[in-house]
C-alpha cells in the first residue's frame, strides 16, 4: 500500500506541474457550462415575464366579466395585470415594451354582445414580445369563443320559447354552467434538471472521462519511456503499480467533480439536490469512468492509441447518454441504447434528486454505475495483470 501511495503522489505532482488536468478537469467543463448557460439558460426559466394591461371604455356587464376573468388568471400568478384609462396610454406602454400586450374593450361592446351583433375586442401586442402577444390574443379568442357559445345557447332556447322570454336571464344562466373541460395539474412520473444544472452536470460527467485518462495512460507512458522495467525490477508488488495509476485517476476525477459541483452552485446557482445522493452519484460515476478508461488502456499498444480510442468512447457515450441534448428521451431504439452509457445513469440519478427525492430514488442509477465500474475494472485488471506477467 505504501508503494502505491508513493507512486501515486509522484504522478499527481507531474500532473499538477503540467496543469493539463486542471484545464481538462475544471477550466474546460466550467467554461463550457458558463457559455451554454449564458446562451440557452433563459430557455429553462420556466416562465415568461407576462405584463398585460386592460382598457375598459365600455363599462358594461360583458366587459366586467372579461376583466374578472383576467383578474382571476392574474391571481394564479400567470401574468401581471394593469388597468389603464385610454387607448393612447396603452399604445405608448406597448410601444416602449412596458407592457407585453393590452386588451382594449371598446364602447358598446357589451350592448353588441347582448344583442347578438358583431363585437370587436382589440388586443395590442408588443412586436418584440411575440410569444407574450400571442398568449394575450389566445386569451381574447377564448373569451370570444365562450361568448359565442353562450349566444348560440340562448338563440337555440329562444327559437322554441314563447315571445317575451328574458334573453338576459338565459345568458346569465348559460354563463354560469361549468365548463365541460378543465385544465389541471398532476405530479410528473419523471423529473428534469433545470437547464443550468443540466449543462454543468453534463459537462462535468463528459470531461470526467477525459480527466481520469491521465492516470491510466501513465501505465503505457511508463512502458514507452522505459521506467516500467525499473518499477518491475524494484521490490514493488506489481499490483501496487496498477493500484497507484487507478488511484491517480480517481483523485483527479474527484477533485474535478468536487470543484465543479461547488463552483456551479455558487457561481451559476445550479441545484444538484440531496448532498448525500449527489456524493454517491459522483463517487460511482468516477469509479465507472476509471474502470472504463482503464479497460481501453489495457487493450491498447501505446498511450497515443489508447488516448484516441478513449476520446472516441468518451464522446460517443456522452452523446448517447444525452449530455448535450435530451437524445435519450422517448421510447425508441436510441432511448433503450442510452442505458449502456454511464452518462445516462448519472444524469438520470441527478434528475431524480431534482424531484426532491433522496438516496432511495437513485438506487438503480447507483447500481448501474457500480456495475460499469466492477465489470470493466475486473476485466481491465485481468488484462493488465497478464500483460505485466504477474
Secondary structure, 3 states (H helix, E strand, C coil): CHHHHHHHHHHHHHHHHHCHHHHHHHHHHHHHHHHHHHHHHHHHCCCCCCEEEEEECCCCHHHHHHHHHHHHHHHCCCCEEEEECCHHHHHHHHHCCCCCEEEEECCCHHHHHHCCCCCCEEEEECCCCHHHHHHHHHHHHHHHHHHHHHHHHHHHHHHCCCCCCCHHHHHHHHHCCCCCCCCCCCCCCCCCCCHHHHHHHHHHHHHHHHHCHHHHHHHHHHHHCCHHHHHHHCCCCHHHHHHHHHHHHHHHHHHHHHHHHHHHHHHCCCCCCCHHHHHHHHHHHHHHHHHHHHHHHHCCCCHHHHHHHHHHHHHHHHHHCCCCCCCCCCCCHHHHHHHHCHHHHHHHHHHHHHCCCCHHHHHHHHHHHHHHHHHHHHHHHHHHHHHCCC
